[in-house]
Amino acid sequence: MSINSLTPPAPTNKSAATPVSPPSILSLLTKFVDANKLGGWVRAIVAAGFVALIAKYPVLGNYVDPAVQTQIAAAIAAIVVGYWSQLTKSDEAKIKMVTDLPGVDTVNINATATDGVAKAAADPTQPKVIQA
């Protein structure tokens, strides 16, 4: 038996260790929500807020009951959010999102591209988009 095995280990100074700070809420959110997903959340909140606003302050109170007003508000919100999603999820908007990513130098578009893709390639405000 050696003497080293009988000696207790040296005490450690835990207060000298570098404290690890918890991740901030913003850094956690950016891991789960990007710009496209954030737009979806905003659209959902706008739709729900619109319906809640109409339900709380009935504009058509003299003409229809609150349940019908809520249904009308929900239908209007669905149409507005659908249109908003249609605009933000177009091919042109997708290309714009890609060119805004850090580290993207160019986006090569096929010569046979049509619709929003061809429109993005022809847009002079998007110099990163190149038509091959």
Backbone hydrogen bonds in HBPLUS format (Angstrom, degrees):
<---DONOR---> <-ACCEPTOR-->    atom                        ^
c    i                          cat <-CA-CA->   ^        H-A-AA   ^      H-
h    n   atom  resd res      DA  || num        DHA   H-A  angle D-A-AA Bond
n    s   type  num  typ     dist DA aas  dist angle  dist       angle   num
A0006-LEU N   A0003-ILE O   3.05 MM   3  5.34 145.1  2.17 106.7 116.9     1
A0016-ALA N   A0013-ASN O   3.24 MM   3  5.65 151.6  2.33 106.8 114.6     2
A0017-ALA N   A0014-LYS O   3.22 MM   3  5.48 155.9  2.28 104.5 111.6     3
A0028-LEU N   A0024-SER O   3.09 MM   4  6.41 152.1  2.17 148.5 156.5     4
A0029-LEU N   A0025-ILE O   2.86 MM   4  6.10 159.1  1.91 152.3 158.2     5
A0030-THR N   A0026-LEU O   3.00 MM   4  6.19 156.8  2.05 148.9 154.4     6
A0031-LYS N   A0028-LEU O   3.19 MM   3  5.35 140.3  2.35  99.5 110.6     7
A0032-PHE N   A0029-LEU O   3.03 MM   3  5.30 133.2  2.26 103.4 115.7     8
A0033-VAL N   A0029-LEU O   2.72 MM   4  5.70 150.6  1.81 161.9 171.7     9
A0038-LEU N   A0034-ASP O   2.81 MM   4  5.96 157.0  1.86 156.6 164.3    10
A0039-GLY N   A0035-ALA O   3.02 MM   4  6.20 150.0  2.11 141.2 148.2    11
A0040-GLY N   A0036-ASN O   3.25 MM   4  6.60 147.9  2.36 139.8 147.7    12
A0041-TRP N   A0037-LYS O   2.99 MM   4  6.36 154.3  2.05 150.5 157.3    13
A0042-VAL N   A0038-LEU O   2.90 MM   4  6.18 160.8  1.93 152.3 157.6    14
A0043-ARG N   A0039-GLY O   2.93 MM   4  6.14 158.7  1.97 147.1 152.9    15
A0044-ALA N   A0040-GLY O   2.98 MM   4  6.19 155.7  2.04 145.6 152.1    16
A0045-ILE N   A0041-TRP O   2.89 MM   4  6.14 158.3  1.93 152.2 158.2    17
A0046-VAL N   A0042-VAL O   2.86 MM   4  6.06 160.0  1.90 152.1 157.6    18
A0047-ALA N   A0043-ARG O   3.00 MM   4  6.18 160.1  2.04 145.6 150.9    19
A0048-ALA N   A0044-ALA O   2.95 MM   4  6.15 168.2  1.97 150.7 154.0    20
A0049-GLY N   A0045-ILE O   2.79 MM   4  5.83 158.6  1.83 147.7 154.7    21
A0050-PHE N   A0046-VAL O   2.88 MM   4  5.97 152.7  1.96 145.4 152.5    22
A0051-VAL N   A0047-ALA O   3.11 MM   4  6.36 162.6  2.14 150.1 153.9    23
A0052-ALA N   A0048-ALA O   2.92 MM   4  6.13 162.3  1.95 149.7 155.1    24
A0053-LEU N   A0049-GLY O   2.83 MM   4  5.93 152.7  1.91 144.7 152.4    25
A0054-ILE N   A0050-PHE O   3.02 MM   4  6.24 162.8  2.05 149.9 153.8    26
A0055-ALA N   A0051-VAL O   2.93 MM   4  6.10 155.7  1.99 147.1 154.5    27
A0056-LYS N   A0052-ALA O   2.92 MM   4  6.08 148.2  2.03 143.3 151.3    28
A0057-TYR N   A0053-LEU O   2.89 MM   4  5.99 164.0  1.92 152.3 156.9    29
A0063-TYR N   A0060-LEU O   2.88 MM   3  5.43 153.5  1.95 120.0 128.5    30
A0064-VAL N   A0060-LEU O   3.03 MM   4  6.08 168.9  2.05 169.8 173.3    31
A0068-VAL N   A0065-ASP O   3.14 MM   3  5.62 123.0  2.49 111.6 123.9    32
A0069-GLN N   A0065-ASP O   3.16 MM   4  6.49 158.9  2.20 152.2 158.7    33
A0070-THR N   A0066-PRO O   2.93 MM   4  6.14 153.8  2.00 148.1 154.3    34
A0071-GLN N   A0067-ALA O   3.12 MM   4  6.39 152.7  2.20 141.9 148.9    35
A0072-ILE N   A0068-VAL O   2.90 MM   4  6.19 155.0  1.96 150.8 157.9    36
A0073-ALA N   A0069-GLN O   2.87 MM   4  6.10 160.9  1.91 149.5 154.9    37
A0074-ALA N   A0070-THR O   2.88 MM   4  6.08 153.1  1.95 145.1 152.7    38
A0075-ALA N   A0071-GLN O   2.96 MM   4  6.18 153.8  2.03 144.4 151.2    39
A0076-ILE N   A0072-ILE O   2.91 MM   4  6.19 163.4  1.94 153.7 158.1    40
A0077-ALA N   A0073-ALA O   2.85 MM   4  5.99 162.9  1.88 148.7 154.0    41
A0078-ALA N   A0074-ALA O   2.91 MM   4  6.06 153.6  1.98 143.0 150.2    42
A0079-ILE N   A0075-ALA O   3.02 MM   4  6.28 156.0  2.08 147.5 153.5    43
A0080-VAL N   A0076-ILE O   2.93 MM   4  6.19 165.8  1.95 156.7 160.2    44
A0081-VAL N   A0077-ALA O   2.86 MM   4  5.96 168.7  1.88 152.8 156.5    45
A0082-GLY N   A0078-ALA O   2.88 MM   4  5.86 152.3  1.96 139.8 148.3    46
A0083-TYR N   A0079-ILE O   2.95 MM   4  6.15 158.0  2.00 147.5 153.0    47
A0084-TRP N   A0080-VAL O   2.89 MM   4  6.09 161.1  1.93 149.7 155.5    48
A0085-SER N   A0081-VAL O   2.85 MM   4  6.00 159.4  1.89 147.5 153.0    49
A0086-GLN N   A0082-GLY O   2.93 MM   4  6.11 148.5  2.03 141.0 150.1    50
A0087-LEU N   A0083-TYR O   3.04 MM   4  6.38 150.2  2.14 148.2 155.1    51
A0088-THR N   A0084-TRP O   3.03 MM   4  6.29 163.2  2.05 152.6 157.0    52
A0089-LYS N   A0085-SER O   2.93 MM   4  5.81 134.4  2.14 145.8 154.8    53
A0094-LYS N   A0090-SER O   2.97 MM   4  6.26 152.6  2.04 150.0 158.1    54
A0095-ILE N   A0091-ASP O   3.00 MM   4  6.26 157.8  2.05 150.5 155.6    55
A0096-LYS N   A0092-GLU O   3.05 MM   4  6.27 155.1  2.11 143.9 151.0    56
A0097-MET N   A0093-ALA O   2.97 MM   4  6.24 151.5  2.05 144.5 151.7    57
A0098-VAL N   A0094-LYS O   3.02 MM   4  6.34 153.1  2.10 146.3 153.3    58
A0099-THR N   A0095-ILE O   2.94 MM   4  6.22 162.6  1.97 154.5 158.7    59
A0100-ASP N   A0096-LYS O   3.11 MM   4  6.28 133.6  2.33 138.6 150.3    60
A0100-ASP N   A0097-MET O   3.25 MM   3  5.15 132.0  2.50  91.5 104.3    61
A0101-LEU N   A0098-VAL O   3.08 MM   3  5.35 156.9  2.13 107.4 114.7    62
A0104-VAL N   A0101-LEU O   3.43 MM   3  5.89 159.1  2.48 130.2 129.2    63
A0107-VAL N   A0128-LYS O   2.79 MM  21  5.98 153.0  1.86 147.0 146.1    64
A0130-ILE N   A0107-VAL O   2.84 MM  23  5.99 168.2  1.86 154.2 157.8    65
A0109-ILE N   A0130-ILE O   2.69 MM  21  5.94 161.9  1.72 158.8 162.4    66
A0132-ALA N   A0109-ILE O   2.72 MM  23  5.83 166.3  1.74 165.7 168.3    67
A0113-ALA N   A0110-ASN O   3.22 MM   3  5.38 163.3  2.25 111.0 112.2    68
A0118-ALA N   A0114-THR O   3.45 MM   4  4.86 164.0  2.47 101.2 104.8    69
A0119-LYS N   A0115-ASP O   3.03 MM   4  6.28 154.3  2.10 148.7 156.9    70
A0120-ALA N   A0116-GLY O   2.90 MM   4  6.04 150.5  1.99 141.0 148.0    71
A0121-ALA N   A0117-VAL O   3.05 MM   4  6.33 149.3  2.15 143.8 152.2    72
A0122-ALA N   A0118-ALA O   3.03 MM   4  6.26 140.7  2.19 142.0 152.1    73
A0123-ASP N   A0120-ALA O   3.32 MM   3  5.11 150.8  2.41  94.5 102.9    74
A0126-GLN N   A0123-ASP O   3.21 MM   3  5.71 165.8  2.23 116.0 119.3    75
A0129-VAL N   A0126-GLN O   3.20 MM   3  5.80 159.8  2.25 116.9 122.5    76
